Amino acid sequence: MYELKKDGRMLEYGLTKAYPDVYCFSTSRHGGCSRGAYASFNCNPYCGDAPEDTERNQALLRSLMPAPPECMAIPRQVHGTEIRAIGKDFPEKTEAERAALLEGVDALVSDRPQICLCISTADCIPVMCYDTRLNVIAAIHAGWRGTAARITEKTLREMARLYGTKGEDVAACIGPGISREAFEVGDEVYEAFRKEGFDMERIAFRREKWHIDLWEANRIQLTESGIRPANIELAGICTYGNPADFFSARRSGIRSGRILSGIMRLK
């Protein structure tokens, strides 16, 4: 059973204990100020919540971190495969410039300290990566479309291209998301994965409809990118099955709160 930290507000990963220079987390839905379907610790500004509540929750989140980030990068995701590198000039940009940079982006990479890379989910899969040799970080939003399009694999390739990351040096976390048992899909979703070359016997089974294992589909991308299986941490938390602690869009609809998962170099 998972254990929530910070008065029930945060899920912290073993990555943080193993590598004290990095902090990696996912928020729960507890201890914030949002209301209704956003109750209560929604930090996502794009899902219809009251802006003043989102801002207060983000301020609370920053106060819970080991060191307050210089800034938080929270992209407006579109279930695509756009990957954005966040550089040292990001904190100096205007709010409008940051928003433009983060528009339509589903994965972030950076080698800069004190910038928290964030991903929002509510059944989709958050994946966080840390290059332990080069101190490079990544946050990846892997819904079924992004997973089928191999966004996790593509992000690791981008880390290699920009910074020289090698899979053997990477530790990764797969955060809370919908489980295979709960993720019932149509034939078209099954076909999307099959056409991309996934081992369907490994990630899918059929009852009345197909069920897809998004956790395993992303774990496969991590291992095929050279990450050692022992260096992959799986939260194993089904958001659909644990709606009291985590937001689930399948249960509450699109206009509801989001889990915010983040990773930050502390120095």
Secondary structure, 3 states (H helix, E strand, C coil): CCCCECCCCEEECHHHHHCCCEEEEEECCCCCCCCHHHCCCCCCCCCCCCHHHHHHHHHHHHHHCCCCCCEEECCECCCCCCEEECCCCHHHCCHHHHHHHHECCCEEEECCCCEEEEEEECCCEEEEEEECCCCEEEEEEECHHHHHCCHHHHHHHHHHHHHCCCHHHEEEEECCECCCCCCEECHHHHHHHHHCCCCHHHHEEECCCEEECHHHHHHHHHHHCCCCHHHEEECCCECCCCCCCCCCHHHHCCCCCCEEEEEEECC
